Amino acid sequence: MVTQEAHDLAEARARQIKESGLYAVAAHFDAATGLMHVTLKKGFTVSFPKERSQVMANATNEDLSEVDISGAGWYVIFPKLDDGFTVEGMLSGRFGNDRWEREWAEKHQELQAA
């Protein structure tokens, strides 16, 4: 059961996200380029290669052909995978669990230096 305090904190966070405009209003995967595009209410689009995302890296283009956004715009969901990622994580540069992020950083050190 959720405590009143946890509920109130969640509501406050929801208001903060809504006011910031940092939530998804559209998303699609471009199989031709291998890029995921997420458009935010704030008026810009974030794009990244599917290999960057733990959820997307081993998925087929067919798996990624359907993309949904949660009602509040906080999650990008791939129905065929029954999985997705958070917009907040994407905006903070976090595309997977701790192990995924550590291995990505080790494999792509040249990007870290840029």
TITI-398480 format. One record per residue (C-alpha): residue in one letter; x, y, z; residue number from 1. Coordinates in steps of 0.001 Angstrom, whole numbers, padded with zeros to 6 digits. Each point is the difference from the previous one (the first is absolute). Layout:
N
<gumar res="A" c1="X" c2="Y" c3="Z" n="NUM"/>
...
% end
This chain:
114
<gumar res="M" c1="000000" c2="000000" c3="000000" n="1"/>
<gumar res="V" c1="001244" c2="003472" c3="-000868" n="2"/>
<gumar res="T" c1="000362" c2="002430" c3="002856" n="3"/>
<gumar res="Q" c1="-001541" c2="003450" c3="-000172" n="4"/>
<gumar res="E" c1="003502" c2="001481" c3="000042" n="5"/>
<gumar res="A" c1="001094" c2="-002113" c3="-002995" n="6"/>
<gumar res="H" c1="-003210" c2="000913" c3="-001831" n="7"/>
<gumar res="D" c1="000537" c2="003713" c3="000658" n="8"/>
<gumar res="L" c1="003615" c2="-000198" c3="-001183" n="9"/>
<gumar res="A" c1="-001081" c2="-001752" c3="-003194" n="10"/>
<gumar res="E" c1="-002637" c2="002639" c3="-000673" n="11"/>
<gumar res="A" c1="002520" c2="002779" c3="000570" n="12"/>
<gumar res="R" c1="002445" c2="-001656" c3="-002407" n="13"/>
<gumar res="A" c1="-002757" c2="-000388" c3="-002588" n="14"/>
<gumar res="R" c1="-000846" c2="003701" c3="000237" n="15"/>
<gumar res="Q" c1="003673" c2="000904" c3="-000348" n="16"/>
<gumar res="I" c1="000400" c2="-002111" c3="-003151" n="17"/>
<gumar res="K" c1="-003216" c2="001341" c3="-001524" n="18"/>
<gumar res="E" c1="001005" c2="003608" c3="000667" n="19"/>
<gumar res="S" c1="003488" c2="-000563" c3="-001435" n="20"/>
<gumar res="G" c1="-001323" c2="-001371" c3="-003289" n="21"/>
<gumar res="L" c1="002559" c2="-002794" c3="000196" n="22"/>
<gumar res="Y" c1="-002326" c2="-002808" c3="-000961" n="23"/>
<gumar res="A" c1="-000520" c2="-001836" c3="-003270" n="24"/>
<gumar res="V" c1="-002729" c2="000981" c3="-002435" n="25"/>
<gumar res="A" c1="001233" c2="-002167" c3="-002889" n="26"/>
<gumar res="A" c1="002516" c2="-002775" c3="-000602" n="27"/>
<gumar res="H" c1="001052" c2="-002197" c3="-002880" n="28"/>
<gumar res="F" c1="002799" c2="-002316" c3="-001005" n="29"/>
<gumar res="D" c1="001516" c2="000569" c3="-003445" n="30"/>
<gumar res="A" c1="001122" c2="-003414" c3="-001235" n="31"/>
<gumar res="A" c1="001891" c2="001535" c3="-002949" n="32"/>
<gumar res="T" c1="002345" c2="001957" c3="002262" n="33"/>
<gumar res="G" c1="-000256" c2="-002121" c3="003161" n="34"/>
<gumar res="L" c1="-000910" c2="003098" c3="001990" n="35"/>
<gumar res="M" c1="-002653" c2="000433" c3="002664" n="36"/>
<gumar res="H" c1="-001653" c2="003436" c3="-000013" n="37"/>
<gumar res="V" c1="-001914" c2="001322" c3="003013" n="38"/>
<gumar res="T" c1="-001734" c2="003374" c3="-000309" n="39"/>
<gumar res="L" c1="-000631" c2="001882" c3="003212" n="40"/>
<gumar res="K" c1="-002754" c2="002475" c3="000854" n="41"/>
<gumar res="K" c1="002755" c2="002557" c3="000612" n="42"/>
<gumar res="G" c1="000485" c2="000170" c3="-003778" n="43"/>
<gumar res="F" c1="003068" c2="-002077" c3="-000784" n="44"/>
<gumar res="T" c1="000809" c2="-003550" c3="-001073" n="45"/>
<gumar res="V" c1="002576" c2="-002307" c3="001539" n="46"/>
<gumar res="S" c1="001473" c2="-002624" c3="-002336" n="47"/>
<gumar res="F" c1="002340" c2="-002869" c3="000782" n="48"/>
<gumar res="P" c1="001131" c2="-003270" c3="-001620" n="49"/>
<gumar res="K" c1="-001874" c2="-003112" c3="001049" n="50"/>
<gumar res="E" c1="003268" c2="-001581" c3="001136" n="51"/>
<gumar res="R" c1="000193" c2="002549" c3="002818" n="52"/>
<gumar res="S" c1="-003159" c2="-001282" c3="001698" n="53"/>
<gumar res="Q" c1="000013" c2="-003236" c3="001977" n="54"/>
<gumar res="V" c1="-003634" c2="-000626" c3="-000970" n="55"/>
<gumar res="M" c1="000591" c2="000647" c3="-003688" n="56"/>
<gumar res="A" c1="003525" c2="-001304" c3="-000651" n="57"/>
<gumar res="N" c1="-000892" c2="-003607" c3="-000831" n="58"/>
<gumar res="A" c1="-003502" c2="000646" c3="-001270" n="59"/>
<gumar res="T" c1="-000915" c2="-000432" c3="-003645" n="60"/>
<gumar res="N" c1="-001265" c2="002866" c3="-002105" n="61"/>
<gumar res="E" c1="-003356" c2="-001793" c3="000027" n="62"/>
<gumar res="D" c1="000043" c2="-000007" c3="003829" n="63"/>
<gumar res="L" c1="000575" c2="003748" c3="-000054" n="64"/>
<gumar res="S" c1="-002517" c2="000780" c3="-002748" n="65"/>
<gumar res="E" c1="-002755" c2="000709" c3="002536" n="66"/>
<gumar res="V" c1="000682" c2="002729" c3="002536" n="67"/>
<gumar res="D" c1="-002415" c2="001339" c3="002610" n="68"/>
<gumar res="I" c1="000256" c2="002779" c3="002533" n="69"/>
<gumar res="S" c1="-001520" c2="-000332" c3="003456" n="70"/>
<gumar res="G" c1="-002994" c2="002224" c3="000614" n="71"/>
<gumar res="A" c1="002094" c2="002452" c3="001992" n="72"/>
<gumar res="G" c1="002879" c2="-000060" c3="-002502" n="73"/>
<gumar res="W" c1="002487" c2="-001366" c3="002524" n="74"/>
<gumar res="Y" c1="000672" c2="-003330" c3="-001686" n="75"/>
<gumar res="V" c1="000762" c2="-001117" c3="-003534" n="76"/>
<gumar res="I" c1="-001297" c2="-003533" c3="-000400" n="77"/>
<gumar res="F" c1="000538" c2="-002683" c3="-002634" n="78"/>
<gumar res="P" c1="-003128" c2="-002187" c3="000161" n="79"/>
<gumar res="K" c1="001632" c2="-002878" c3="-001886" n="80"/>
<gumar res="L" c1="002743" c2="-000119" c3="002649" n="81"/>
<gumar res="D" c1="-002283" c2="000803" c3="002936" n="82"/>
<gumar res="D" c1="002780" c2="002333" c3="001125" n="83"/>
<gumar res="G" c1="001213" c2="003539" c3="-000452" n="84"/>
<gumar res="F" c1="001926" c2="002846" c3="001585" n="85"/>
<gumar res="T" c1="-000713" c2="003109" c3="002021" n="86"/>
<gumar res="V" c1="000262" c2="003443" c3="-001480" n="87"/>
<gumar res="E" c1="001679" c2="001165" c3="003192" n="88"/>
<gumar res="G" c1="002672" c2="-002697" c3="-000375" n="89"/>
<gumar res="M" c1="000522" c2="000894" c3="-003649" n="90"/>
<gumar res="L" c1="000414" c2="003684" c3="000842" n="91"/>
<gumar res="S" c1="002543" c2="-000826" c3="002679" n="92"/>
<gumar res="G" c1="001947" c2="-002195" c3="-002439" n="93"/>
<gumar res="R" c1="-000945" c2="-003245" c3="001732" n="94"/>
<gumar res="F" c1="-001146" c2="-002693" c3="-002421" n="95"/>
<gumar res="G" c1="000286" c2="-003157" c3="002113" n="96"/>
<gumar res="N" c1="000848" c2="-001507" c3="003356" n="97"/>
<gumar res="D" c1="003310" c2="000595" c3="001806" n="98"/>
<gumar res="R" c1="001729" c2="-002902" c3="-001714" n="99"/>
<gumar res="W" c1="-001194" c2="001119" c3="-003426" n="100"/>
<gumar res="E" c1="001221" c2="003553" c3="000580" n="101"/>
<gumar res="R" c1="003382" c2="-001170" c3="001307" n="102"/>
<gumar res="E" c1="000557" c2="-002340" c3="-002966" n="103"/>
<gumar res="W" c1="-001132" c2="002686" c3="-002461" n="104"/>
<gumar res="A" c1="002467" c2="002491" c3="001498" n="105"/>
<gumar res="E" c1="002844" c2="-002527" c3="-000189" n="106"/>
<gumar res="K" c1="-000740" c2="-000831" c3="-003657" n="107"/>
<gumar res="H" c1="-000402" c2="003632" c3="-001018" n="108"/>
<gumar res="Q" c1="002742" c2="001818" c3="001882" n="109"/>
<gumar res="E" c1="000741" c2="002158" c3="-003030" n="110"/>
<gumar res="L" c1="-003470" c2="001536" c3="000333" n="111"/>
<gumar res="Q" c1="000595" c2="000769" c3="003679" n="112"/>
<gumar res="A" c1="003054" c2="002107" c3="-000846" n="113"/>
<gumar res="A" c1="-001887" c2="002204" c3="-002453" n="114"/>
% end
